[in-house]
Amino acid sequence: MKTLSGQHALLEARGIGKSFFGIPALDEVDFTLQGGEIHALLGENGAGKSTLIKILTGVYRRDRGTIYLEGNEISPDDVASAQALGIGTVYQEVNLLENLTVAENLFLGRQPRRFGMIDRRTIRDRSKTLLERYGLDIDVDALLSSFSVAIRQIIAIARAVDLSGKVLVLDEPTASLDAHEVKGLFTVLRQLREDGVGIVIITHFLDQVYEIADRVTVLRNGRLVGSRTISELPRLDLISMMLGRELQHITRDHQAEPETIDDRGAPSIQFQNYGKKGSVAPFDLDIRPGEVVGIAGLLGSGRSETAFLLFGIDRADSGTATIDGEQVAITSPEAAIANRFGFCPEERKTDGIVGDLSVADNIALALQAQRGWMRPISSSHKRELADSFIKSLDIRPADRERPIKFLSGGNQQKAILARWLVTEPRLLILDEPTRGIDIGAHAEILKMIEKLCSQGMSLVVISSELEELTAVAHRVIVLSDRRHVAELSGRHLTTDGIIRAIAGTGETEAA
Amino acid sequence: MNWFTRRLRRLAPQLAALAIILGVISLVAPGFLTVSVQNGRLYGSLIDILVRAAPVALLTVGMTLVIATRGIDLSIGAVIAICGAVAATLISDGYPLPVVIAVSLGVGIACGLWNGVLVAVLDIQPIIATLILMVAGRGIAQLITEGVILTFNDDTFSALGSGALAGIPIPIYLWVGTALAIGLLIRRTALGFLIEATGINRRAASLAGVRARFLLFSAYAISGLCAAIAGMIVTADIRGADANNAGLWLELDAILAVVVGGTSLNGGRFSITASLIGALIIQSINTGILVSGFPPEFNLIIKAGIIIVVLTLQSPAIATVFGFIKATRRGDKLNHGAKEATR
């Protein structure tokens, strides 16, 4: 690191805390960025990366903690004041205006004027010199929309650095770039590092982290896991920081009697060579009655995509699905439901709840859809269903008429779970069932999963909580790079086994 | 809270607005509330309101469902013209009444299905999709009537617009009957529930297995059907089809009625009854201004003013202010409730 001892860090955050509607999103998080450093901020969905970034760049206000910029305490109230202090951000969806020219974009909101008119010539000349620093020789009078995403991104970076100059925050900058474009971007970032800019980069590509970053900070469930120099951090350790506890994690008790599961009759649901181009590479998956199959992998590895294929949200373009020996076509959620599948999506708010409807209506929705519009569920039956699940799943408050949007995340999740349980599914797919849920509800949902499989239901559980997977799953499929790379069961099914499989270093049986 | 008090609470703002408007008019125009019987038929301003409200009330029923799906149907005014033209042409060609009615209804449903294709299959924004038929519809109607105001003389058909049965004008039977039938269809089956779910969160509903496309088709088809009935009433009333003016801007009154009835343009929870009271409010204002002897030039401005007042009282901003006052009064209780909710 370049900073001399005794000097202040460029940006320093101490004890940052933030809650949304009483649910903590960040808890006592520290973050330190030096000038001339590329600092990767890592973590799974919901780890608190974006919340931290938004607090540093003035989008959210923190509940607790202090932020220092070059040793002075700051409190950015909005994006503009953060920019003025020297903190600029480039978001994943580049925040520029496509219908303006490159030069106009660079100077939007701060156009140099001459005699009260916008001075186009100065804008053009200054834009040219500005972009030359980044090795871009383009027509600055051309519309932004005529350039590729990669070039737009560099223009956005140029604008942010020119505007702010001290700290540059990049949110998933490489998500839509090809390998060559990533190289170009990294050259620019290295140049900026030379110039002493502090760069925070959020990404889920670990290769790129090792290529470009000097230091990583890992968040998990809103808490700081640690901050390390990348050269001293083996990949295996990084993944275990992101997903699990320490590698010496003790194997759960029920993993001790493994082989019994494999004896449970013929597979009832089989997917063979099932896949979709650009989504998930073809895979085989057998699910027996009463079995919990876990799916593990890093963010972007194809976890949710696998669920979308199984539930017919995305259409498979290869392979077959078989239930009890009979081939079925799962081409839509309706078809999946007709085969008695259920799916609790990861994005509860947009894909799960119907916010303005009551808890009772939300619970009855899938069953009603299955019965068709002509056979309504009577309101007394609806009440009975709601009351029985409110009681058995302990949904609070126990008011079936309350619009579901007013319930906490954990209780919404229980209601969605109830929605599927009333349809008595043979296969229930749970995508991150415990995300954003308080500890109490978390344990209850895990208990519920164990109870359901003991009743003969099959479950697919996708989770970034490895302890959770090893605790509930009989087998775990490991994904990496949109491919099923390993299947772990019995004594191999441990958090470190999964981490090794993700890193591609463990002894694993290939799927 | 039982079913009846809940209903009453939902409809209270609309009923209150209607009562206030009728009260004010009766102060300005004495005799406004009198209903008399002449030649075995009911007469009076109140009856007049119920008769005149028929086209807007019918459109409002369909519009409520379409808006509940988070859509909007701008084409129904033009569908009135098309169905009126079809009915007038068939009547003057001497077809029997049942055929005329069946074909007109069929044309209305077909118009609705066309909108359904654009919205549900091609995923065009509803406001644009239905704008197409709004513009093209009057052209189609003119082609059917061959560019003239097509008049006819058929007493049985014109009874739909100006006849009476047991003292009550037939248009009242038609709109009340249609609204009842559709209301029962919607609430006695699961259609209403599924439409609300689709309107609030189409993606979540689809993932729960709801056939969103089918529901969109039904909503637009019902809207077309309602417009067809309204078209026949309008045509029968003037004994002729006027492709240019029949149902002109009525879709806007219908949207207004739905909004006054408290259904959000963002889709979701809806009440056909509340929308119908909204339609009666609009018609009462229209009739009231006429009978109270204001110069007709003021009509539209007075109407706009009253509607602004009604909508202001319903606006979320006002609700927030009232909610804040209420919340500060019972602060402790609310805090306690919030704690319960997050457990």
Interface residues (C-beta under 8 A of the other chain):
Chain A: F21 G22 I23 F311 I313 P333 E334 I337 F343 P345 T350 D351 G352 I353 V354 G355 D356 L357 D361 A364 L365 A366 Q368 A369 Q370 R371 G372 W373 M374 R375 P376 I377 R396 P397 F406 L407 S408 R419 D438 G440
Chain B: R188 T189 A190 L191 F193 L194 E196 A197 I200 N201 R203 A204 A205 S206 L207 A208 G209 V210 R211 L215 G268 R269 A338 E340 A341 T342 R343
